[in-house]
Amino acid sequence: MRLSVAAAISHGRVYRRFGLSPRSRLDLLRNLVTALVRHERIETPWARADEMRGYAERLIDYAKRGDKDERAMRMADFWLTEKDLIHKLFKVLAPRFQPHPGSYTRMLQIPNRDGLDRAKMAVIELKGNPLPPLVRPRRDSDKTLLNQLLKGYRQDAQRAA
Amino acid sequence: RVSSDGKPPKFQPPPKPVIIDRKTQKEERRFLSPEFIPPRGRTDPLKYYMERKDMIQRRKVINIPEFYVGSVLAVTTADPCASDKSKRFVGICIQRGGKGLGATFVLRNVIEEQGVEICYELYSPRIQAIEVLKLEKRLDENLMYLRDALPEYSTFDVNMRPVPRMAHEEIPVNKLQVRMKPKPWSKRWERPKYNIKGIKFELPEHKMKAAQKWSQPWLEFDMLREYDTSKIEAKIRKELSEELEK
């Protein structure tokens, strides 16, 4: 009777397993969420960042309800281990993300970790943070053929008008 | 009244009466049967849409009333072996399960000192009529613990008359605390995972404390497990009201 194969199948499971137990998994993710709220950009293994993303965005949705809401305050109290960050969450992050309906975080993969494990790493950041941007948007140079042709067309249209 | 310039005082019309329309206020709180709400998952919403269309078709033929877990129902089903070709069963609804067309409800009654539970499918064509004899809610969503409770809590008179209910009243919540038979039970109902409020536990203190060892207090803070159904419910309500008016 092969019992081990059935134990390895996880059809339809959405939550990854971290740490020693479900409690430990939540503690791990809680530390990461606290670090994200404090530093607004962190580098972690890709799987942890992916798992943490959902919790961070839901925490900001709760914070948007306002700090008078009892449930929002309890959630923030549980998820942020450093209590000065609760003030930052409700007073800085919630107004910043008030106009946006959805995604508040950006996750990008970075080269594997330098240590022995060569883990797949990711950087996760809150949008609108004051740090320099991760990705510089590259404008097309003016000297490409297509851009020169378009420039000439625009000049002809101006001369004709 | 002292008139200004000798003419009769200007006619002041009486203040307009403020009409509080109770009907529109109650419309928002109308009951949406739980089997219409699709579960969380990766299935195509088309499947649930098609099921909903069939459910509405069936509801146009037969009236499926609003009921909750803890209300007493009488169900008449078609049966080829019975003399009248139909059978009637009265019982308390202990569980409502399933979504879509396979939605079921389990009725329990104690007949001649034998506990009987029958699981009916709401949309089965064999069901001829569903009648609510007593509409009420209980403290829990699942009354499976009645199997381990004293039989008096599950007996209902088969010829019970329907309890009259005023229209547009709040549904009464029966805060009954049920007394149990001695242990062993079919499930350990004192454990926090079942979260039962409707049992009067007469167990010793140390047993209740030992049961709390299995509590998982972090589950309440696990945000990704929450399923917010408000928007889906609003869409489905609109769909239902449009279809049923046709």
Interface residues (C-beta under 8 A of the other chain):
Chain A: G12 V14 Y15 P22 R23 L26 G54 Y55 R58 L59 Y62 R74 M75 F78 W79
Chain B: G41 R42 Q216 W218 F221 D222 M223 L224 E226
